[in-house]
Amino acid sequence: MKETYENMRMLLDRINYNRYKWQICGDLKVIGILVGLQGGFTKYCCFLCLWDSRAVNHHYVQKIWPERSEFQPGSQNVKYIPLVDPKDVLLPPLHIKLGLMKNFVKAMNKEGDGFKYLRQVFPQLSDAKLKEGIFIGPQIRKLLDDTNFTDTLTRQELRAWTSFVSVVRGFLGNNKDANYEQLVNELLDAYKSLGARMSLKIHFLHSHLSFFPENMGAVSDEQGGGSAPVRQTEPTLAEVGEASGAPTRNRTTRSRDGNGQSTDNGGLENLGRTQNDPVPNPQPRTRRVRWTRNDNLDLIRAYYRATNGEQNKTGYRIRLYEQWISLRPDFPRESQQLADQLRSVLRRKVISNAELDHLKQAVLAETQDPEQEQNDNLNEISETTHNTPQSREHASSIRRQSRHSVIPHPEENIVTEEIGRIFEEYRMKYSGVDFLSRPRLPKIKYNNQTKSTVAIMNRALSQYLPQSLSLQDTCDLIYCAAAAVCHVTGLRIGEMAQSSNHKPQIPPWKRRLENKIKDIRVTIGVLHTYLTNDNPSNRTKRIVNDIIRQNNLEAGSVRILREFMDNLKQKIAALGCRLRRYNESEKRRKQNKQFITNQKLFLRALSTQKEEPDRALVKADEMYNFWNNIWGNEQEHQDAYWIKEEIHRTQDLPKMREIQITENDIKQAVSSLGNWKAPGIDKIQAYWWKHLTHVHAVLAIQLTQAIKNPAETIPAFFTMGITHMIPKNKFIDDPKNFRPITCLPVIYKIFTSVFEKSISKHLTNHHILAREQNGSRKGSRGSTEWLIIDNVIGKQAYKNQRNISIAWIDYKKAFDSVPHSWLLKILEIYKIDTSIVRTLQYLMQQWQTSLLVTSSRDSYQTKPLKVRRGIFQGDSLSPLMFCMAINPLSFMLKSSKYGYAVKNNPQVKISHLLYMDDLKCYASNPEQLKGQMELVASFSQAVRMDFGMKKCAFLHCKKGKIEESNEIILTNEITFSPLHLGETYKYLGIHQALKIDDGVIKKTAEDAFMKRVCKVLRTELHAKNKIAAINVWAAPVILNTFGVLKWSQTDLESLDRKVRTSMTRHRIHHPHALTIRLYMPRDKGGRGIISLIAMHEKHIRSLQHYFDQSNDPLLSLLRPPTGISHL
């Protein structure tokens, strides 16, 4: 029988303990259960006093501790109501003896002669048991009579052992010496000098010596220890059964049947049965119990009785167990089993809601006060006489609805109360606190418990939202709610790491193995020095003699030492293999865990080769000054002529409708955000804004108020960003070699996302953005469209031997250079809602960010700097605003009549292609190209955007062939360099000149694809994860070239074959395995890797359908009869 509180209670009931009130003697674990104490290594583990087991400084010093006055469950390590009176407990002498022996052995020197002697005397005991001092009574008695053992002990060990022997014979036996107190005190003093830690059993000798009975042998549970009665008037538990509860055997052995099986019937089920009573058949092996419908009904009835009709659920399990025992004594179950079955019954709806309501009402009727019931009936009668038939019908309808209402989970209310309490604690702790002082919120795991907890928190949050009067209050509520959910689900809410240069901790197993290898190498080194040196030093001789003595080697034998050294070398090899195997296992576990939890981070680490910088990190002042000169240098745009032309062109443009933020707008805005992307200064991830849906309505109202009065409603943190500076290369001493990535508060992203949706709708409905800009166009194919069109133009000029001039123009830090004045002006020109313009103007004035710079050696965060120039990147509105800012340039180039005539049709001209800030111009001759570049220079000068001259180039082609050209010098003395013969320019990720060289680019793409495949296969991912990584990381390298480059089926078959060969080489694909199964989906029995042939066919069909359905004149260039496109 398992030693649990319920089983002990049932045992005492079966033996009629309350009738006889025996004194009980048992091991300390059973005694702790009987007096209701919590098990394990607790603080207050003594049932007589409040001895603090953790106050080591007071042990052996403080003798008197506060006495236990009461046993209140939930305090001072008391878990249950005591089953026995602590005064009726007899301390077990055998266990006191075992505890003293255990503490003595644990305090011994493990390298001393005494401990080695124990190994020789008890070879059957493992080293672990010897070190922990785990002995039994006969073994202790053997040592008590062993005089050789005392000869191996040190002086302090001998003193402690002698005291232990004296206490065992003069106090813990049948006779108690007159000086037993002196013996115990000497024992305690000797143990203290030896360094033995005080355990609960030593504490009894130290503080409760008077609690021991006069004759310890009378209650000893050792065989031969005596069994004299403790009380003459009552039978003791030792008389009915020994300390374990089993009947005494009267010094006889168990009888055996004819088959040699024991027929001892001294189990708990036979307590009180005499030897002449018939013995029942032994019970069969226990199996899983099937609960019947009646059992489930009784369980529900016991639950309602225990909770008073679900009115009091606090600590209901103990009462549920009591009710079940009284209701079904024939079917005993533990409290945990009852709670599990109850949860299962309610979750699976085994019992209908009507039956549940009927049982609840019946239980309430049993417990209701008759007088109160009569008063309730009188009130009901009185109300009925005054009610109308309609009201009575309404009341009966309500009663019918209540009877058929869903019964909540029995523990859901408890969980709700717990979450509410924790939420209140975090609210008191963090509401109104500076965001920088708040700890970061961890990423939660996706499971049913988390989903349920978030749903409960979402419902509980609704009662606090009416108290939220500002955006700051709403953010505080969301943060505290998220912290409460993390707390309930067991996640730690820790401070955000200030640097990433912390060294990973070495696991204990790895440290132990490395220390073993290190020690063995030291030993080998000493032996090698001793054996190879004719005259070794005295120190070396002394160490070698210690090695010979510790390992029981033959002294003076060189052959033995050489063999021993060879054994050590083999042991090092074995430990090295084990260490390598452990490292591979740990690496496999970490990589698979990271791939499942954060696939993006794993693939990013796989793609970047960590290059240790050879220079010192740039100083904080230099970094701040460099970027402050870019962002903090406020500039105004020039009033150029083309601005008036743009105003005139859009004068008939209708005004944008006034924005109205609704709850649905908030839901759409948060749905497009990544759940666990790095948050801003508020440290609230988008996941919480998504799933705490009750806040959406309040947020819509508050953001609407922010549009009307931004200065008074928008908090300061709203526009505060954290810019992570990512090194571009290993030259980290120069601030220009860093790429800024800004993390903004999610609530700011939600706000600007609502703006972006409304502005984008206005721009699309009135065709404001030029078609040549494909950077922020929704539903497009991105850069693929422009690469296909560009390839068609270049090949047509080459095939038809036509003249063409091309220029690639790049801007230096384009996003960071646009003046705020021009951003506001272009919003005004395109008739954007004035409330949005006014709000954005206020936000631009408040834009600020701090630079976070990290490296393997150092890290720092600069003070905040104002963003007075450029676009505050990090939200969905930023790209759209940049496209609007650069949009007039497209109309300037289109209206200039410059361009390249496609299909020899002057009316079908293409002047440029624009993808965000990547501009490519087309002209029929060098003069037109220079005119285009003058227009671009004029626009750029007006909006204060500078060219990146190192990335600007041009070429002239005459009759399909590239000609060497001279530099182009514009009127503002800007000089453009030509692209020489044999050189290429990287445009949208593809190297090109007049046209794209399919052979070279295909070879580059194949190499990059296979390089990624091999990187994935060299990882320790499982086969399933490796195939998934190939699909999502390696395959897109080839996918991006489909439609741009010409891929034959032979090329793709060759690549698929290379992938299979690499998989075979890395032992995750058998060479004779069925090939078709490799490409079948996993849900159909395959392995799920993508076939490049199938992917190519699907992508080409998709592109053909996209271009055929489009009415765009630019896309019509790819249709027949050109015959040049690869579609």
N, C-alpha and C positions, 0 to 999 in steps of 0.2 A: 504494500500500500504506500502511495506517495505521501510524503510528509507535508501536508497542507493543513491550513486552518480548518477547512471544512471536514477533512478526514479525521483530524484530532477531535473535533466537536462530535462527530458521529461516533467515534470510538468511546468517548466518555459517556455518551448517552447509552451505548450498548452495555457498558459494564456498570451502569447505575452509579456513576461517580457522585452525583449530587446526594445520594442516599448515604454512602459510606464516608465520603470526604477523606479518602486516603491521602497520605503524604506521597508525593510523586518524585521519583528519581529517574532521570534520563540524561541523554547528552544535551549539551547546551543549545543545540539547534532546536530540538524538540521543546525544551523548556522555554526558549524564546517564543516559539509559536504558541505554546499554552498560555503564556502571559500576554500575548497580543503584540509582541515587538516585531518590528520590521527586520527582515533577514538581510544578510550580507554584511559588509564592512561599514557599519553605521557609526555615527558620532556617539550616541548614547545607547550602548548595547547592554548595559547592566540593568537587571530588573530590580535591583535593590536601591540604587542611587543613580545620580546623574554624573557618572564618571565620564569624562571627556577622553575618548580613546585617541583623539588627535592632538591633545595638549601634551606633547612629549616632554616639554620642559618641566611639567608638574608631576610626571610619573616618578615613582620611588621617593617623592618629596611630600606631596600633599596626600595625607592619609584619610582625611574626613572630607567627603563630598556631599552636596545637597541630597537629601533623601527624596525618593520618589513619593510624592503625596497622592497622586492620582494617575490613572492610566486613561488619558483622554485621546481617542483616535485622532490622528492628524497632527499631534504635537509630540515633541521629544522622542521621535522615532517609534511612536506607538501607532500601530496600523489597525488593530482589531480590539474589540472588547475582550479582556482577559477571560479565559475559560476556567482558570484555577486561581486560588489566592496565592500570591507570591510567598506568603509565610508558610504555606504547606509544601514548598519545593525543597527537596534535599539535593544539595550539591553533589554531583557524581564524583566519587574518589578516583575511579579509574581514569576518567577524562581529565581530572586535575593532574594526575600523574603523567598521562600522555602529553598534556600541554607543557608541563615542566620539562619533560624530556625533549620535546620539540624545540623549545626555546634554548635549551642548553646546547643542542647539536648545531642549531643555526648560528649560535654565537661562537662556535669553535673555529679555529684556524683550519681552513680547508686544505692547506698545504702542510699542516702539521702531522706529527706521528700519530696523534690520537685519532684523527679522522681517517688516516690511512689504515689504522688498525680496525676501525669499524668496517671498512671495505673488505678486509680479509675475513673478519668474523661473519659478516652477512653478505656473502657474494651474490645471493639471490636478489638482493635489493639493488635497484638501479641508482645511478648517481643522483638523479633528480630527487628520488625519495630520501636518499641519505642526506643531501644538502638541506632538504626541508624538514629533516628530523621526524619522518613518519615511521613510527615503530608501534608494535603491538605489545600487550602485556607480557607474554612469554619471552619475547626478545629483551624486554627491560629486565625481567627477573634473571635472565642469563647474564646480563652485564653486571647486575648487582653482585653476583657471586664470582665474577671474573677479576682476579687480582692483577692479571697481566694488563688489563685495560688501564688501570690507574698508573702503571709504570710509564705509559706513553703520553700522559697528559702533562701540560705545562703547570706552573704553580697556580695561576689563577683558575685554570680549568679543573685542576685537582681540588681546589678549595670549593668550587661550585658543585663538583660531582659528590664530594664528601657530604656537603650540606644536603644535596638532593637525596642521597641514600638515607641520611638521618631522618629527614622529613617523611620519606616513604615508610620507614620502619617504625618511627616514633609518633606518627600522627595520622597518616593515611591508611594504616592497617587496622587490625582488630584491637590493638591496645594504643592508648594515648598516654605518652609519657608526661610526667609532671612538668617538665620543662619544655613542653611542645611550643610554647610561644617563643622561647629563646631559639629553638631549632628553626622555626619559620623565619624569625628576624635574621638569623645568620644566613639562611638561604637567600633571602631578599637582598642582603648586603653583598653576598658573593655573586649573585646574578647581575647586580648593578655594576660591580667592578669588572665582571666579564664582558659587559656591554650587551647583555641580553635585553631585547625590547620587552616592555611590559605588555602582556596580553591580558585578555579578560580573566583567564584562569589564575594568573599571577595576581591580578587585581583583587580577586576574592581572598587570597591569602594575605594581601597587604591591608585591605580595608574592611573585610568582613570575616575575620577569623572566628568571631564568636557565633557566626551563623552556622558553622559546621556542627553536626550532631556529635554526641559524646562518643559513640561507638561507630567509627567509619566503616568497619567491616560489616556491620549489619545491613548496610545499604549498598555494599559493593556489588557491582554487576560482573565481577570476575568469578570464574568458577573456582570454588575453594575459598572464596573470600568471606564466607559466613553469611547466614541469613536469619539472624535473630530479629524478632519483631521490633518495630520502632515504637508502636503504641500497643499497650496490652488490651485496651478495650475495643479496638477496631482492627480489622484485618488491613494490612498494608497492601499497596499495589504489588510489592515484591512478593507477598504471600500468594496472591491470586495469580500473578504473572510477574516476571522480572521487569526490569526497567524498560525493556522493549515492548512490554505488554503481552508477551507470550506466557502460557502456563509453565510452571516449573516442571522439570523432568525427574526430580528426586534422585539425582545422581545416576540416572540410567541412560543408556543409549537408545537411539530410535530403533524400534522393531522393524524387521524386514519381512516382506512377504516372500512367497516362493520364487518370485522373479528377481529378488534382490532389491526391490524398490522400497523406499521408506514409507512407513505408514504412520508417521508422526502427525497427529491431529491437533497440534497446538497452535493453529492459526487463530486469527482474530474471530473468524466465523464460528469457532468452537469454544469461545470463552464461556465459562460456567458449565460446560458439558463434562460429565464424569467419564472415566475410562470405560464404564460399562454401557454408556449410552451408545446407540448406533451412530456410526460415522457416515455422514452423507458422502455421495460420490464427489470426487473433486470436480470443480467447475471447469468447463471447457475454456479454451483460450478466448479472450475478449475480442469481439468484433465491433464494427461500426454499428451504432444503435440507430434504428429507423424510428423516427418520431411519427406516431399516429396522429390522426386528426384530434382525438380526445386529448392526447398529450399536449398538442399545440393550444387547444382551448384552455386547458388548465394552466399552461404557461402564461397566456394572456391574462387570465383571471388573477394569477399570482402577481403579475406585473402591475395591474391596476390597483390591487390591494396594497402593494408595496409603495406605490406613488400616490395613493389616495386619488385615483382617477386622473393621473398625470398632473396633479397640482403641486407635488413636491418630489422632484427628481434628484435632488442632491443626495449623493451616496446611496442610490437606490439599489445597488447590486447586493449589498449585505441583507437588506430587507427582502429583496426578491428571493435570495437563497433561503431565508427563514420561512417565508410564505410557501415556498416550494416544498420544503421539508415537511411542513405541517400539512400541506395539501396532498403531496404524493410521497410518503415515506418509502413506498415500494419501488420508487424509481429515482434513486439519489443521483444528483448531478452537481458539479461544481459551479460556482457563480459565473466563471468565465464561459463555461459551456452554455449556461442558461442565457447569458447576454448575447452570445453568438447566435444561438437558435432564435431568440427573440428578434434580433436584427434581420435574420434570414426570413422569418415568417412575414414580417412587415414589408420587407423589400420585395419579396416574391408574391405578395398579396395572396397568401394561402387562405387567409380568412377574409371574407368580404367586409367592406366598410360598415354595412348594416349590422353584421354580427359583432364587429368591434364596438360599435356604438351601443348595442344592446348589452354587451358584457360590461362596458363602462358604467352605464346607467344602473345596472344591477349591483355593481360593487359600490357605487355611490349611495344607492338606497340602503345597502347593508350598514354603511358607516354613518349615515345621516342621523342627526339628533331627532327623536320623535317629536319633541316640542317644536323644533325649528321646521320640521317637515309639515306639521299641522299649520303653522303660521304661513308657510309658503303656499299650502293648499288654499288657505283662506284668502290670501292675497290674489292668488290666481282666480278664485271664484269671484272676488270683488272686481277684478279687472275684466273678467269675462262678462259680467252683468252690465258693465258700462261701455263695452266695446260694440261697435257696429258689426254687421255681418261681413262688410268688406275688410275691416281690420282683423276680424277673426280668421278670414280666409288668408289674409296676408301673413298672420302669425303662423298658421298651419303650414303655409308655404315655406316660411323661414325654418320651421322645425323639420320639414322634409329635407330641405337643403342641408341643414346641419347634420341630419342623420346620414346623408350620403356624401358628406364632405370627406376629403382624403385625410386620413390620419397621418400626421407627420412622423418622421423617424423618431424613435424614443430618445435618441441621443442628440437629435438635431437642435433642440432647444438648448441643451447644455452647451453644445458647440457654439451656438449663436451667442449665448451669454458669455462664454469664454472669449470669443472674438471681440465682442463689445467691450469687455473689461480691458483686454489688451489694447484695443484701439483707443480707449480713453487714456490709458497710460502713455501711449506714444503721442497722443494729441497734447496731453499736458507737457510732455517732454520736448516736442519739436515744433509746436505751433508758434509762429512768430520768430523762430530761431533762424539765424543767418544760414543760407544754403551751404556756405563753405564749411560750416561746423557740423553739418549733418553727415552721417555715414552713408555709404553707397548702398543701393538695393541690389541684392544678388539676382541672378537669373533663376527662375523657379522651374521645376520639372513638370512636364505634362503628364498628369495621371488623373485618375478619378478623384482622389482626395483633394488635389489642388483645384480641380474644376469645381468641386462642391464647395470648397472653402471660399473661392473667389465669388461664387454665386451668393453665398450667405453674406459675405462682406458687402457685396453690391446691394443686397436688400437692406442690410443694416445701415448703409451709408445714406439711404434716402431720408432718414429722420434727421440727419445733420445738415443736409444740403440747404434747407431753408435758412439756416443760420449763416450761410456763406454770403457775405455782402460784397466781396471783391474777388478779383482773380487771384490775389495772394492767398485769401482764405480757401479758395477752391484747390489751389496747388497744395496747400498744407493738408487738406483733407485727403487728397489723393495719395500724398506721400505717407501719411500716417496709416491709411487703409492698406497700402502696399506693404508697409513695414509690419503691420499686424498679421497679414496673410503669410509673410515670410516667417514670422515668429511661430505661428501655429503649425506651419508645415515643417518646422525644424531646421530652417535655414538660418545661418548666422548673418547678422547685419553688421558688417565690419567697416572700418574706415577705409576710404579710397587710398590705394597705394600711391605714394608721392613719387616713386621712381620705379623703373623696371630693371634696375641693375642689381637686384638682390640675388644672392646666390641660392640655388635650389638646395634644399636640405637633403642630406644623404640618408637613405632609409637605414634602419637599424640592421637589417639582415645584410646589407651590402657593407656596412661598416664592420660588422663582425667578421665577414669573410675576408675583407681586406686586411684587417688586423691579424687574422690567422696567417694569411699569406706573408704578411710583413714579418711576423715573429718567426715563421719557419725559414724565411730567407736570412734573417739574422743568424739563426742557428746554423744554417748551411754555410754562411760566411765564416763563422767561427771555426766550424769543423774543417772547412777548406784551408783556412790559415794554419790550423794546427797540423793537418796532414801534409801540407806542402812546405812547411817551414821546419828546418832541422832544429832550430833553437827557438821555440815559441816563447812568448813572454809569460810571466807568472800569472798575469790577469787572464790570458787565453787558457792557460792550464787550469786555472780555478773554474772558469766557465765550463770547460770541457768536463771536468770532474763533476760539476753540478748536473750537466746533461746526462752523464753516465749514471749517476745516482738516481735521478728523477725517472729515467726510463729503464732502470734495472738492466743495464748493459754490462757486459763483461769488461772489467777494467784492464787496460793495457793491451787490448787487442785492436790492432789497426784494421784488420779485416772486418771486424764487427762494426767499427766506426764508419768504414766505407759503405758497408751494406746499409747501415742506418741512414747515412747521408743520401744514398740512392733512394731509399724509401721516402725520405723527406722530399726529394725532387719529384717523385711520382705523386706524392700527396699534394704538392704545389700544383702539378699539372691537373690533378683531379679537382682541386679547389678552383683553379682557373676555369676549367670547363663548367663547373657549377656556377661560378660567377657570371660567365658569359651567357649561360643558359638563363639565369635569373634576369640578367640585363635585357636579353631579348624578350623574355616574357613580360617584363615591366614596360618595355618600349612598345610591345604589341598591345598591351592593355591601354596605355596612355593614348597611342595613336588612334585606336578604334574608338575610344571614348570621345576624343576630340573631334574625330570625323563625324560622329553621330550628333554630338551636342553643338559643335561650331564648325561646320564644314568649310565655311568661307575662310576662317582663320587657319585651318589646316592646309588648305590649298595655297593660301598666300605664303605660308612658311615654306611650302614645298617649291614654290616658283621663284622665291628670292634666295639667292645664295648669300648667306651672311658673310659680309666682308668686314673684317676688323679694321676700323679706321686707324690710320697711322699718324693722325694729327690730333691736337687737342680740340675739344669742343669750343665753338665760338662763344665768346663771353656774352653775358646777358645784356650788357649795355650796347654792345655792337649789334646784337640781334634786334633789340628794341629800336635802336636808332635807324637801322636799315629799313625795317618795315614801317616805321613811323614816317619816314620820308616818302613812302609810297602811299600809305593809307591816310596818314594824318595831314598830308599836304593838300589842303583844300584848294580847288581850282574851279574857275567858271568857264563855261563853254563860250566860244566866239559867236557873234551874231553874223553868220555867213549868209551868202545870197541864196544858197540852196535850202536854207531853213524857211525862207519866205515862200519858195516854190512848193515845199512840202505842206506848208499851211494852206496855200492856195489849192493844192491838189485834194486836200481833205476837208475843205470848207463845207461841203455838202454832206459830210459824214454825220449820221444821226448820233445823238448822245447816248451813252451807255445807260441802261436802266439802273435805278438806284438799288443798291445791294440790300438784301434782307437775309440775315443769317438765321437759319432754322435748325432744328435738331437733326434733320436729315442731312443738312450740309456738314454738320460736325461728324456724323457717322461716316459719310463718304470721305471726308478729309482724313480721319484716323485709319480708315481701311487701307489706304495706300501706303501707310508708314510701316517700316520694318519693326517687328516686335521688340527686338533686343539690340537695336543699333545704339551706339554710344550716346547717352543722354547729354544734355547740356548742364549748366550750372545747377539746375534744380534737381538733378539726379533722379528724375522720374522717366522710366522708359515708356515707349509708346504702348507697350502691352497693357499697362494699367489704364491708360485713356481709352483703349479699345474695349476692355472687358468690364470696366466699372461704368456700365452704360447709363446708370441713373444720373450721372453728372452731365450728360450731353445737353439736356434741356437747360439746365442752369448755365452751362458754359455758353450756349447760344445766346442767352439773354445778356450775359456779362460782356461777350464780345461785341454784341450790338451796341451796348452802352459805350464800349471802348471806341467804336467808330464815331459815335456822336461827340464824345468828349475824351479824346485820347490823353490829354495832359493830366487829367485827374484820376483816370481809371487804370491806365497801364502802369504796372509796377516797374521798378528799376531793373530787376533781374531779367525782364522780358526780352531785352535786346542785348544781354550780356552773353558773349560767346567764349568758348575755349578753343583756341586754334592749336592743333597738334602739328608741329613742324617735322615733316618726314624727310630724312636725308635722301637726295637724289643719287649721291655717290659717296665715296669714302672721304672726300675733301670737306669735312664738317667744320673746318675753321673759317669758312666763308659763308655768310648768311644767305647769299643768293643761291646756294646749292641746296636749299630746303624748299619743299613743296608744302604750302599751308592747307590744312583740312580743318574746317571749323565745325564744331559741335554746338548746336543751338538748342535752347529749351524746346521740348516737344510742343508745348502750348503755343509758342511762337510759330512753329511749323504748321500747326493746325490753323492758326489765324491767317497766315499768308497763303496757305493752301486754299482756303475759302476765297481769298482775293484772286488767286491764280485761276480758279475755275470760272469765276464770273468774267474776268478780263479775257481769258482764252475764248470763251463763248462769244464775247463781243467781237474780238478780232476775227474769229472764224466766220461768223455770220456776215460780216461786211468785207471779207477778203482784204484785210488790211496788211497782213504780213505777205511779203513777196514770196512767190512760189520758189524762187531760187534759194531761199533759206529753208533748209531741211533739219535744222538743229532741234527745234522744239515742236515740230509738227506731229500731232498725235495720229496714230494709225499708220504711219509711214514705215518704210523699211530702213530708215536711218541712213548711214553712210553707204550701204550697199547700192541704193538707187544711184547715188552720184558716181560711185566707182563704175557702175555698168554704163551709165551715160558717157562718162569721161573716156572709158575704154572704146566705146563705139565711135566717138568723135576722133580719137587718135588713130584708130585703125582705118576709119574712112578716109582721113586725110592721107594716110600712108598708102592705102590701096589705090585711091583715085589720083594720087600724085598732085595734091592740092597744096596751096600755100596756107599756112596758119601760124599764128604767133600766140604763145602761151606764157602766162606769168603766175607764179605762186607767191602770194603775199602773206606774211605772218606778222602778227602784232605781239609786241612785248608786254606781257602781263596785261592782257586785254581786259579781263574782268576787274582787275584792280586799278584801272586807269580811268574809267568812265566817270566824269564829274556828276555830282548829285544834281547840279542845276540842269544838266542835259536830261537826266532821267526824269525829273519832274516836268521838264518842258515837253518831252515826247509823250508823256502821259496826258498832258493838256492838249497836245496836237491831235491825238487819236481819240479825244472826247471820252476819256475814262471818267467814271463817276467821281465827282468832286470830293465826296466824303472819303473815298479810297485814297485819292491824291493827298488830301489833307492828313489822313492817318499815316500814309507812307512818309510824308514830309516830316512828321513828328518822329517817326521811328528812325529815319535816317539821322536825325539830330542826336538820337540816343545810342546809335550803334557804337559798341565798344567790345573789345576782346583782349584776352591775355594770351601770350604765347607760351605753350608748353613744349619744352625741348628735352628730349631724353636720348641717352646713348648708353652703351654698355659700361661706361666709366662714370658718367655724371649726368645730372638732370637738374632742371630748374624751371620755374614759371615766372615770367616777367609781370610787371605791373600792367594794369589795363591801359590800352591805348585807344584813342578815339578813331573811328573809321569815318573820315571826312571825304573820302574819294573811293570810287570803285563800288562794286556790288557786294553786299554781305552774303557770301555764298553759304550754302548748307540747307536751303529750303527749296521747294518746288517753284517759287516765284522768281528766283534769281535768274535761271536760264531764259525765262520768258521776257524779263525786263531787259536783259542784254540783247536778245533778238530784236526787241522793239527799238532799243537805242541804236542799233546798227542797221535797222531796216531802211532808212532813207538812202543809204548807199546803194542798195539794190535798184531803187527807182532811178537814181542818178545814172547808173550804168545802163539801165534798160532804155531810158529816154535819150541817151547820147547817140543812138543808132549805130554804135560800134558793136562788133560781134562777128562771129563765124557763121556763115550761111550753111546750114545743113541741107544736104540733098540738092545743092546748087540752086536753092530757092531763096532769094533775098528776103522774102517775107518770113521765113522760118530761120531766125537767128538765135544763137545762144551767146550771151555776153559774159556770163560768169556763173559759177556755182559757189554757194556759201553754206558751210556747215559750222554753225556757231561763229567762231572767228577765223576759221580756215577758208581763205578766199583763193579762188582760181579763176583767172580771167582768160577769155578767148577773143582773138581778133583776127581779121583777115590779112593784116599786114603789120609791119613794125610801127608805122605811123599811128594806126588805130590803137595799138597796144600802149604806146606812149601816152596817147590821149586818155585812155582808161586809167593809167597809173597816175596821171595828173589829177583826175577826178577823185581817185582814192586818196591821194595825198591831201587834196583840199578838204575832203571830209574828215580825215584823221586829224588834220591840224586844228579844225574847228572844235572837235570833241576831245582834244588833248590826248589822243592815242598815238603812241609811238610805234614805229616799225621795228621788228626784230630783224635787222639787216642780215644777220648771219643765216637766217632761214628763209630769206627772200631770193628768188631766182626767176629767170625767164629764158625762153629760147625762141628762135625763129626757124621755121621750116619752109623750104622752097621746093615745090613739086615733090612733096613727100619725104624730103631728106633734110636733116638738121644741118644748119649752117653755123659756122663760128661767127659770133657777134661781138660788138664792142659794148661797153657799159652804157647804160641809160642814165643820163643826168637830168633830173627834173628842175623846174624853175626855182624851187626852194632849196636847190643844191643837194637834194637827196640822190644818192647814186645806187643803182641796182646792178648787180653782177650777173653775167649770163651763166647758163648751164653748159659746160663744155662737153665736147664729144666724149662718150664713154661714161659720163657721170649720170647719176640718177637722183631723183628727188623723192622723198618719202611723203606721199600725200594720202591722208586718211589710213595710214598703216601699210600702204603698198608702195614699193619703189617703182618709179616710172620715169620715162623721159617723154618722147612724143606719144608712145603707147606703152602698154604693159608687156614686158617680156614674159610670156606664159611659162616658158621652160625654166627660167631662173627663179621666178617667184614660186612655182610649183615645187621646185627642189627645196627652196627655203621653207615652205610650208610643210613639206613631208618631213624634213629634218626636225623642225620644231614639234611636229605632232609625235614623231617617234621618240623624241627626247622626253616629252611629257609622259608618254606611255611607259617608258623604261623607269622614269622616276617613280611613278605610281607602283610599278611592279617591284621595285626595290624596297618599298616600305613594308612595314609589318602588319598592314591591314589584312583583314580576312578577305577571302576570295570575293564575297559578295560586295564588300566595300571597295575593293580594288576595281571591280567592273563598274561600280557606280562612279568612282572617281574618273575613270577613263571616259565615261559617257559625258560627264558634266565639265571636265577640265581639258581633256586632250582632244576630244572630237570637235569642239567649237573652233579649234585652230583651222581645221579643214573646212568646216561648215561656212566660215566667213568668206571663203574664196569661191564658193559655189555660185555660179552665175557671172562672176567676174573673170575667173579663169576657165579654160576649157579642160574638163576632166573626162577622159575616156573610161569605159568600163574596165579596160585592161589596167589602167592606172589605179583605179580603186580596188580591183581584185588583188593587185600586187601589194597595196597598203594593208588590206585585210589579212593577207597571208603573212606579212611582216608582224602584224599584231599577234596572230596565232603563234608564230614562231617564238616571239618574245615571251608569250605566256607559257609556252612549253619549256623554254629555257629557265624560267623562274618557277617552274614546277607547280603551276596552277591549271594547266591544261594538258591532258594526255595526247600524244601525237596521233594515236589511233582512235581517239574519241570522235563521236559523230559531230561533224562540223555544223550541221543545221541546228542542232540543239543549242549550240553556243549562242546563236542569234535569236532563239525563241524567247518570248517574255517569261519572266520567272513564274508568273501565275499560271502558265501553261506547261510548266515542267522544264523550261529552258534556263539559261544562265543570264540572259538579259543584256548582253553586250550589243552595242549599236553596230549594224552593218553599214559601212560607208556607202555601198552601192544603193541600199534602200534609202539611206538618209539623203543621198544626192538626188535620187528620183523624186522623193517627196518634196525637197526644197525647190527643185527646178519647177515642178508642177505648181507649187504655191506662188513662186515668182511670176510664172506665166499667167496665172489667173489674176494676180494683182495688177500686172501691167495691162492685160486685156480689158479688165473692168474699169480702168482709169480713163478719164477724159482729158487728162493733163497733156498739153502739147509737148512738154519735155519728155514724158514717158512714151509718147507716140513715136519717138525716134527709134525705138527698138523694134518696131513692128516691121514686117516685110514691106517693101522688097529689099531692104538693105542687106539682109543675110549675113550681117557682121556679128550680131549679138550671139552669145553662147546659150541663150534661152531657147 
